[in-house]
Each structure stands twice: as C-alpha cells, then as structure tokens.
C-alpha cells in the first residue's frame, strides 16, 4: 500500500527553533525554544526580532510557554529544556 502525503502540509511552514535569553541563572545564559506548531517561514525574522527582546527567568520546564500568541499568529513559543 502506498502512503499518501498529508494534504494539509504547507511547504512554506515549519517549526521555528531558536534561543531566548535567561536572566538570573548561574547555569546558562540562553534556553532553547520552539513554536508550538508550524508557522510561515516569512514570519521567522519578525519572530526572531520579537524573541530577542524577551528575557525569561528560572525555573523553566520543558513545555512552559515563553511567549503566547507570537505576532498574533495563534502560535505559542515553548521551552525545550529544563533550567
């Protein structure tokens, strides 16, 4: 049986992974984050600019929301590392 590709996939969308600065931690200066679902690649630069202004503080757990509804896209930025 041949698998059919998912028709809902858009090749212009992908998960954005990046770093956000951490304030008040002796362990690390940055933490890795990602979008909760794929977003249009054209928004990646604007998302990165918005996230460059954010500082988060410990404790952080995997899955914690760092930024809710970034750029009014309905997509959250979530933490991918425990601090």
Secondary structure by P-SEA (a helix, b strand, c coil): ccccccccccccbbbbbbbbbbcccccccbbbbbbcccccccaaaaaaaaaaacccccccccccccccccccccbbbbbcccc
